[in-house]
């Protein structure tokens, strides 16, 4: 079984994939092509994806039973002791003020440290 998921790709690429796979939802293609055809389809997807992203998942003979490849994704597959996992990028916060601690000591901690009470 082969699954290809396209995001923001040209319609011509989607039309090309419908020759070999069934489009079950917008940009989601499934089918059971041979390994040679699957690799040729993936090469075409990488070549014509333009600004879009693509993901290929297919069955294979490993412990997980499947493997996957990505093209222009922020998430990348990483091999971890024989298992393929997804590495996601860290979430970027919109404001640095919330994540950057203030410099120096607070007034309360200064009072506790020096034993002063007001």
ZIKA-V956097 format. One record per pair of residues at least 12 apart in sequence whose ideal C-beta (glycine too) atoms are under 8 Angstrom apart, sorted by the first residue. I is the first residue (numbers start at 0). J is the second residue. D is the distance in whole Angstrom. If there is no record, write none. Layout:
i: <I	I>
j: <J	J>
d: <D	D>
This chain:
i: <0	0	0	0	0	1	1	1	1	1	1	1	1	1	1	1	2	2	2	2	2	2	2	3	3	3	3	3	3	3	3	3	3	3	3	4	4	4	4	4	4	5	5	5	5	5	5	5	5	6	6	6	6	7	7	7	8	8	8	8	8	8	8	8	9	9	9	9	11	12	12	12	12	12	13	13	15	15	16	16	16	19	19	19	20	20	37	37	41	41	44	45	48	48	51	52	52	52	52	53	53	53	53	54	54	54	54	54	55	55	55	55	61	62	62	63	63	66	67	73	73	74	74	74>
j: <29	30	31	57	58	20	29	30	31	32	37	40	55	56	57	58	27	28	29	54	55	56	57	16	20	27	28	29	40	41	44	53	54	55	56	26	27	28	53	54	56	26	27	28	44	48	51	52	53	26	51	52	53	50	51	52	26	44	47	48	49	51	52	53	47	48	49	51	47	43	44	47	48	51	26	28	43	47	28	40	44	32	36	40	32	40	55	57	55	68	70	70	70	71	71	69	70	71	72	69	70	71	72	67	68	69	70	72	67	68	69	70	81	81	82	82	83	83	83	87	88	86	87	88>
d: <7	8	6	7	5	7	7	6	7	6	5	8	7	7	4	8	7	7	5	8	7	5	7	6	7	8	4	8	7	8	7	7	7	5	8	6	5	8	7	4	8	4	8	8	7	7	6	7	5	6	6	5	7	6	4	7	7	8	8	5	7	3	8	7	7	8	6	7	7	7	7	5	7	8	7	8	6	7	5	7	7	5	6	6	7	8	8	6	5	7	7	5	6	7	7	8	6	5	5	7	4	7	8	6	7	5	8	7	6	5	8	8	8	6	7	6	6	6	7	7	5	7	5	8>
